[in-house]
Amino acid sequence: MSTHEATVRPSPAAHNGSGLRQAFRFGVVGFVGFIADVGGFNLLRIEGPGPLHDYPISAKVISSIAGVIVAWLGNRYWTFRHTRRDRMHHEFLLFAVVSAVGIAIAAACLAISHYLLGYDSQLADNISGNGIGLILATVFRFWAYKHHVFVSRNGEPFTAAYEDEDDEA
């Protein structure tokens, strides 16, 4: 066997556990980002002293930005650490664009509920913006992060083989 022979990587399908680990990590990071987002939203909207009590969309955008920053750090350094980009600012810009679309999805759900349908209680705002909106935005973000933001140097999305290489080292 020559020292120049290519190493054969196992197929990603052979490593379902690694894909599950990535999904689990994405979920954990997302949960921490969710806490930052929902906690921030509710602090900004608290009855009386909340600085944005009468401005639910502004509160949602600001809290979402906080959640995005938390999520980027967690995904960059944990979930997608094998495929993060060398140029951090390019990666963050792509992450921010994808996240902005996710924020728009959540804010649109909130705006439809609050302004079009007239459900304007804090509970209704949480259900539409932090429930339905975040679920739809999360599905979009996972797909976009995996296929457009955190890609390998050759432009391919994450595969389980990357994780196995790191685990063996």
Sequence and secondary structure as in RCSB ss.txt:
>XXXX:A:sequence
MSTHEATVRPSPAAHNGSGLRQAFRFGVVGFVGFIADVGGFNLLRIEGPGPLHDYPISAKVISSIAGVIVAWLGN
RYWTFRHTRRDRMHHEFLLFAVVSAVGIAIAAACLAISHYLLGYDSQLADNISGNGIGLILATVFRFWAYKHHVF
VSRNGEPFTAAYEDEDDEA
>XXXX:A:secstr
  TTS      GGGGHHHHHHHHHHHHHHHHHHHHHHHHHHHHHH TTT TTTT HHHHHHHHHHHHHHHHHHHI
IIIITTTS  S HHHHHHHHHHHHHHHHHHHHHHHHIIIIIS   SHHHHIIIIIIIHHHHHHHHHHHHIIIIIS
B TTS B  HHHHHHHHH 
